[in-house]
Amino acid sequence: MSRLDIRELVIDVPGRGDGSALNLRVEPGQVWGVLGPNGAGKTTLLHTLAGLRPARRGDVWLNDRPLATMRRRHIARALGLVFQDRQDGFPATVRETALIGRHPYLSPWQMEGGDDLRQAEAALERLDVAHLADRLVSTLSGGERQRLAIATVLTQAPALWLADEPTNHLDLHHQTAVMELLAEQAAAGRAVMMCLHDLNLAARWCDHLLLLYPDGKARWGPREKMLVPSSLERLYGQRLATAEIDGAPVFVPVR
Amino acid sequence: MSVVELGARAMGRPRRLAVPLGTLTLAALTALVLSLTIGSASVAPEALWAVLRGEGDALSRTLILELRLPRSLSAFAVGGLLAMAGALMQVLLRNPLADPYVLGLSGGAAVGALTAMLAGLGGLVISGSAFAGALASTLLVFGLAHGTGSWTPSRLLLTGVVVAAGWGAVITLMLAVSPAERLPGMLYWLMGDLSYARTPWPPLALLLIVCLLVIPLGRSLNVLARGPLQAAALGVAVRPLEWTIYVVASLLTAMAVTTAGSIGFVGLVVPHMLRLVLGNDQRLILPACALAGGTLLVLADTLARTMIAPEQLPVGVITALLGVPTFLYLLYRSR
């Protein structure tokens, strides 16, 4: 069980005013979606919440401790981050890549053991990339790499998932599979916060939403209160048509 | 996959280290024995064995224990230091073209050594002043790259390359103005020459210490090789680790340059050859670099002092002549 406490947080987007400070709590079992147009600071927010970049103001508390005072190793045991873009340094296989998810749990002299390998293999299986285990990452397609990145965080097994566009590059089937996986994680008592571009995925899979406006203003709350067409239209500067399919609202941009 | 299979594969991981490292250790020992027996006067294996047991005639004892053994051990240590420094620099800069000298280290060391030679000073002063030059260059590059507080690998690399070019100009200037009788010594130093090596123990001790220090960092280095943000997200304290690598790699290079002058290609080629064959686990690559780099330099030095004996070639020429075709072949054959 892990919770993330965001107190008076202003993220540091260069050249932008403070906007509204964020005050919210990500509790176990919740799935938060972060919505906003390009450049609104979604990635910056996730990186700040993971302690990878300093905030302009305010604090992030992880399990009742300020993130800034924690060691990276301890943060990494509680909090995992799926990055939006990845750099391949040196060539590595898919299995080796998933296995680095075990890094925060192993002491310097320890080699990965059978349990670690089993967790990595299970994560690859779950993300449908087990058949690629011996391939070099550089030979994978964009969607396969995306699933590998999620499998690596699944191997890391954090209680708190931060995911930056987890459905990037994924086909429709795998988009649903990944959202199911994240919902499953939340149902098991973990917490998820993800940036999404697809309003409809957010409407279907998230129970809380955080809307980030380009000027730094923000609104947040339970999904039902946030999915107001007029406010979404203002968020993206785009007219939307709304329908209901399968019990969930569907938004379609119109001219 | 069954539990038994998984267990077997997990057990296989230490063996994955043992087989290549065992093979490389054997190769290193073979190279050392070769280097002791071959030379202007060759020594039969029985005679070598006798000397190593503490017997044998006085002439062979002097030849082996006082001339060849220190030189071979120095060669081994220097090769190991350079290869490890190269592997570390490549991870630090996340650039496969990085080598121990890329940050201007050898240039600084060379200017230090050549200054001492120009002044007509002898052995120990040359070493000391080379070491000082290497460290000064390290501080200069890091200070400049760090200047505004945000150094990135590409910034560090560019600063190093430019500083190295500056040292190159200074070296050329020094060669141009130095008296003719000092030129051969200076040129040999620049191309790498183990006949300056006096005692092998400081570089050997450093090699051993760094091996023990760096191997537990191996997995963190594997994660760092995937980029600093990813590494931080997986629990690596990135800045302290990068500092450690930088300082250690600089120290290794400074020691190598001080012992044997600037020897090219070992630091660039050995880590790459090993990566092409053994993959990219730094826990394996770093000790393998120490062994393979050492072996390569022992063999190269043996060739350097036997090919046109009693004249000696600069060992740097041999490492380049051996390293370049081998590397190109492996690269051509790789996936």
Interface residues (C-beta under 8 A of the other chain):
Chain A: H47 A50 G51 L52 R71 R72 R73 H74 I75 A76 R77 G80 L81 F83 R86 Q87 D88 G89 F90 P91 A92 T93 E96 T97 I100 G101 H103 P104 L106 P108 W109 M111 E112 G113 G114 D116 L117 R118 E121 L136 Q156
Chain B: M1 L6 G7 R9 A10 M11 R13 P14 Q90 V91 R94 P96 P216 L217 R219 S220 N222 V223 A225 R226 G227 L229 Q230 A232 A233 L234 G235 V236 A237 V238 R275 G279 N280 D281 R283 R335
